[in-house]
Amino acid sequence: MSETFHFLELRDPPALLSLVIPIYNEEETLPLLIDKIRALLDLAAVPAEVVLVNDGSSDSSIRMMVEAASYSVPLS
């Protein structure tokens, strides 16, 4: 039986952290997701962006995504 070893090396943090999340008919869960993302980004040690991708939703997900984008804070 062979053993597998993984060596993790420290590296510089990324210049920008990108979260890409597909959204499909998520009007019921989108507010929770947005709240959790905002809380996560408040703790992030690097600049971050969130890309919510409408994946053909037929509910009000797209409207909610546009509304959430209006609260975004530009990167400095």
Backbone as a printed PyTorch tensor [residue, N CA C, xyz], in Angstrom:
tensor([[[  0.8530,  -1.1670,   0.0000],
         [  0.0000,   0.0000,   0.0000],
         [  0.9050,   1.2380,   0.0000]],

        [[  0.6860,   2.1330,  -0.9380],
         [  1.5140,   3.3310,  -1.0050],
         [  0.8530,   4.4730,  -0.2360]],

        [[  1.6890,   5.3780,   0.2140],
         [  1.2010,   6.5390,   0.9340],
         [  1.2460,   7.7540,   0.0170]],

        [[  0.2930,   8.6350,   0.2140],
         [  0.2670,   9.8770,  -0.5490],
         [  0.5680,  11.0260,   0.3920]],

        [[  1.4810,  11.8670,  -0.0140],
         [  1.8390,  13.0270,   0.7860],
         [  1.5160,  14.2820,  -0.0030]],

        [[  0.9690,  15.2370,   0.6710],
         [  0.6640,  16.5210,   0.0590],
         [  1.4550,  17.5790,   0.8080]],

        [[  2.1940,  18.3460,   0.0620],
         [  2.9790,  19.4150,   0.6570],
         [  2.3410,  20.7450,   0.2860]],

        [[  1.8920,  21.4640,   1.2900],
         [  1.2980,  22.7680,   1.0700],
         [  2.3610,  23.8280,   1.2940]],

        [[  2.4390,  24.7500,   0.3640],
         [  3.3970,  25.8300,   0.4920],
         [  2.6470,  27.1440,   0.6480]],

        [[  3.1760,  28.0010,   1.5000],
         [  2.5850,  29.3230,   1.6530],
         [  2.7840,  30.1030,   0.3620]],

        [[  1.7770,  30.8630,   0.0060],
         [  1.8910,  31.7120,  -1.1720],
         [  1.2340,  33.0510,  -0.8720]],

        [[  1.5500,  34.0170,  -1.6950],
         [  0.9620,  35.3340,  -1.5120],
         [ -0.5450,  35.2640,  -1.7330]],

        [[ -1.3040,  36.0940,  -1.0230],
         [ -2.7540,  36.1130,  -1.2460],
         [ -3.0540,  36.6260,  -2.6530]],

        [[ -4.2000,  36.2550,  -3.1960],
         [ -4.5380,  36.7220,  -4.5470],
         [ -4.7870,  38.2240,  -4.5540]],

        [[ -4.5880,  38.8380,  -5.7080],
         [ -4.8630,  40.2710,  -5.8510],
         [ -6.3640,  40.5260,  -5.7580]],

        [[ -7.1460,  39.5470,  -6.1880],
         [ -8.6040,  39.6500,  -6.1580],
         [ -9.1910,  38.2540,  -6.0150]],

        [[-10.0770,  38.0990,  -5.0700],
         [-10.7990,  36.8430,  -4.8860],
         [-12.1130,  36.9550,  -5.6450]],

        [[-12.3790,  36.0410,  -6.5560],
         [-13.6170,  36.0600,  -7.3340],
         [-14.4780,  34.8650,  -6.9620]],

        [[-15.7220,  35.1460,  -6.5810],
         [-16.7020,  34.0980,  -6.3120],
         [-17.7110,  34.1360,  -7.4550]],

        [[-17.8360,  33.0410,  -8.1830],
         [-18.7780,  32.9530,  -9.2960],
         [-19.8330,  31.9180,  -8.9080]],

        [[-21.0990,  32.3750,  -8.8500],
         [-22.1710,  31.5160,  -8.3460],
         [-23.3260,  31.5050,  -9.3340]],

        [[-23.6730,  30.3240,  -9.8890],
         [-24.8420,  30.2570, -10.7740],
         [-26.1260,  30.3480,  -9.9530]],

        [[-27.1000,  31.0620, -10.4950],
         [-28.3850,  31.2530,  -9.8150],
         [-29.4920,  30.7710, -10.7480]],

        [[-30.3030,  29.8370, -10.2580],
         [-31.4340,  29.3370, -11.0330],
         [-32.6500,  29.2180, -10.1140]],

        [[-33.6120,  30.1160, -10.3070],
         [-34.8500,  30.0990,  -9.5190],
         [-34.5770,  30.0050,  -8.0140]],

        [[-33.8280,  30.9640,  -7.5290],
         [-33.4140,  30.9660,  -6.1170],
         [-34.0330,  32.1060,  -5.3200]],

        [[-35.1990,  32.5950,  -5.7230],
         [-35.7670,  33.7590,  -5.0310],
         [-35.9950,  33.5090,  -3.5410]],

        [[-36.2210,  32.2940,  -3.1560],
         [-36.4620,  32.0060,  -1.7370],
         [-35.1590,  31.9720,  -0.9340]],

        [[-34.0640,  31.5520,  -1.5640],
         [-32.8130,  31.4030,  -0.8290],
         [-31.8010,  32.5140,  -1.1140]],

        [[-32.0620,  33.3140,  -2.1320],
         [-31.1130,  34.3630,  -2.5130],
         [-30.8440,  35.3740,  -1.3950]],

        [[-31.8570,  35.8300,  -0.6490],
         [-31.5590,  36.7540,   0.4520],
         [-30.5910,  36.1550,   1.4760]],

        [[-30.7480,  34.8870,   1.7840],
         [-29.8460,  34.2220,   2.7240],
         [-28.4340,  34.1570,   2.1440]],

        [[-28.3360,  33.7810,   0.8670],
         [-27.0360,  33.7110,   0.2090],
         [-26.3430,  35.0750,   0.2370]],

        [[-27.0620,  36.1120,  -0.1050],
         [-26.4910,  37.4600,  -0.1400],
         [-26.0240,  37.8760,   1.2570]],

        [[-26.8180,  37.6040,   2.2700],
         [-26.4100,  37.9260,   3.6430],
         [-25.1300,  37.1780,   4.0340]],

        [[-25.0590,  35.9050,   3.6870],
         [-23.8810,  35.0940,   4.0270],
         [-22.6560,  35.5870,   3.2700]],

        [[-22.8320,  35.9560,   2.0000],
         [-21.7040,  36.4680,   1.2120],
         [-21.2070,  37.7770,   1.8020]],

        [[-22.1230,  38.6690,   2.1560],
         [-21.7090,  39.9490,   2.7530],
         [-20.9240,  39.7200,   4.0490]],

        [[-21.3890,  38.7990,   4.8800],
         [-20.6820,  38.4900,   6.1330],
         [-19.2950,  37.9220,   5.8350]],

        [[-19.1920,  37.0670,   4.8400],
         [-17.9090,  36.4890,   4.4620],
         [-16.9580,  37.5640,   3.9570]],

        [[-17.4610,  38.4480,   3.1040],
         [-16.6080,  39.4860,   2.5380],
         [-16.1630,  40.5000,   3.5790]],

        [[-16.9600,  40.6860,   4.6170],
         [-16.5480,  41.5690,   5.7150],
         [-15.2960,  41.0390,   6.4130]],

        [[-15.1090,  39.7230,   6.3590],
         [-13.9630,  39.0980,   7.0050],
         [-12.8000,  38.8550,   6.0510]],

        [[-13.0270,  39.0320,   4.7660],
         [-12.0010,  38.7250,   3.7680],
         [-10.7940,  39.6390,   3.9390]],

        [[ -9.6290,  39.0490,   3.8270],
         [ -8.3910,  39.8030,   3.9850],
         [ -7.8750,  40.3220,   2.6420]],

        [[ -8.6070,  40.0510,   1.5780],
         [ -8.2080,  40.4950,   0.2420],
         [ -9.4120,  41.1180,  -0.4500]],

        [[ -9.1780,  41.9430,  -1.4580],
         [-10.3040,  42.4730,  -2.2330],
         [-11.0550,  41.3080,  -2.8880]],

        [[-12.3690,  41.4700,  -3.0150],
         [-13.1710,  40.3770,  -3.5600],
         [-14.2740,  40.9120,  -4.4560]],

        [[-14.6960,  40.0650,  -5.3730],
         [-15.8460,  40.3630,  -6.2130],
         [-16.7520,  39.1420,  -6.2040]],

        [[-18.0400,  39.3940,  -6.3990],
         [-19.0160,  38.3080,  -6.4730],
         [-19.7300,  38.4400,  -7.8030]],

        [[-19.7370,  37.3540,  -8.5560],
         [-20.4240,  37.3210,  -9.8410],
         [-21.5590,  36.3180,  -9.7180]],

        [[-22.7880,  36.8310,  -9.6930],
         [-23.9650,  35.9580,  -9.6730],
         [-24.4290,  35.8220, -11.1150]],

        [[-24.5030,  34.5910, -11.6000],
         [-24.8380,  34.3290, -12.9910],
         [-26.2650,  33.8070, -13.0770]],

        [[-27.1260,  34.5700, -13.7480],
         [-28.4960,  34.1050, -13.9520],
         [-28.4540,  32.9300, -14.9210]],

        [[-28.9330,  31.7950, -14.4820],
         [-28.8640,  30.5690, -15.2660],
         [-30.2260,  30.2150, -15.8570]],

        [[-30.9560,  31.2500, -16.3180],
         [-32.2560,  31.0130, -16.9440],
         [-33.4170,  31.0220, -15.9720]],

        [[-33.2960,  31.7290, -14.8840],
         [-34.3630,  31.7650, -13.8810],
         [-35.6550,  32.3120, -14.4590]],

        [[-36.7640,  31.7350, -14.0120],
         [-38.0810,  32.2260, -14.4360],
         [-38.8140,  32.9060, -13.2730]],

        [[-38.1530,  32.9900, -12.1190],
         [-38.7460,  33.6700, -10.9650],
         [-38.1390,  35.0670, -10.8540]],

        [[-38.1810,  35.6620,  -9.7050],
         [-37.6800,  37.0290,  -9.5440],
         [-36.2070,  37.0720,  -9.1280]],

        [[-35.4880,  35.9880,  -9.3320],
         [-34.0720,  35.9530,  -8.9640],
         [-33.2780,  37.0680,  -9.6380]],

        [[-33.5060,  37.2950, -10.9290],
         [-32.7350,  38.2940, -11.6570],
         [-32.9730,  39.6910, -11.0760]],

        [[-34.2100,  40.0050, -10.7370],
         [-34.5170,  41.3040, -10.1350],
         [-33.7920,  41.4490,  -8.8090]],

        [[-33.7810,  40.3880,  -8.0280],
         [-33.1230,  40.4130,  -6.7290],
         [-31.6050,  40.5570,  -6.8820]],

        [[-31.0460,  39.9400,  -7.9170],
         [-29.6160,  40.0460,  -8.1670],
         [-29.2440,  41.4810,  -8.5480]],

        [[-30.0550,  42.0940,  -9.3900],
         [-29.8080,  43.4830,  -9.7940],
         [-29.9130,  44.4030,  -8.5830]],

        [[-30.8890,  44.1440,  -7.7590],
         [-31.0760,  44.9440,  -6.5450],
         [-29.8670,  44.8000,  -5.6160]],

        [[-29.3850,  43.5940,  -5.4430],
         [-28.2280,  43.3580,  -4.5820],
         [-26.9890,  44.0350,  -5.1550]],

        [[-26.8690,  44.0690,  -6.4740],
         [-25.7020,  44.7010,  -7.1090],
         [-25.6810,  46.1980,  -6.8550]],

        [[-26.8250,  46.7930,  -6.6420],
         [-26.8630,  48.2330,  -6.4040],
         [-26.2590,  48.5950,  -5.0530]],

        [[-26.0630,  47.5980,  -4.1890],
         [-25.4770,  47.8310,  -2.8800],
         [-23.9900,  47.5260,  -2.8720]],

        [[-23.4320,  47.1830,  -4.0260],
         [-22.0310,  46.8040,  -4.0540],
         [-21.1340,  47.9870,  -3.7370]],

        [[-19.9720,  47.6690,  -3.2270],
         [-18.9850,  48.6840,  -2.8770],
         [-17.8300,  48.5570,  -3.8520]],

        [[-17.4860,  49.6200,  -4.5770],
         [-16.3890,  49.5160,  -5.5430],
         [-15.0490,  49.2400,  -4.8630]],

        [[-14.2080,  48.5330,  -5.5720],
         [-12.8760,  48.2510,  -5.0480],
         [-12.0490,  49.5190,  -5.0900]],

        [[-11.2230,  49.7110,  -4.0860],
         [-10.3800,  50.9100,  -4.0770],
         [ -8.9970,  50.5800,  -4.6010]]])
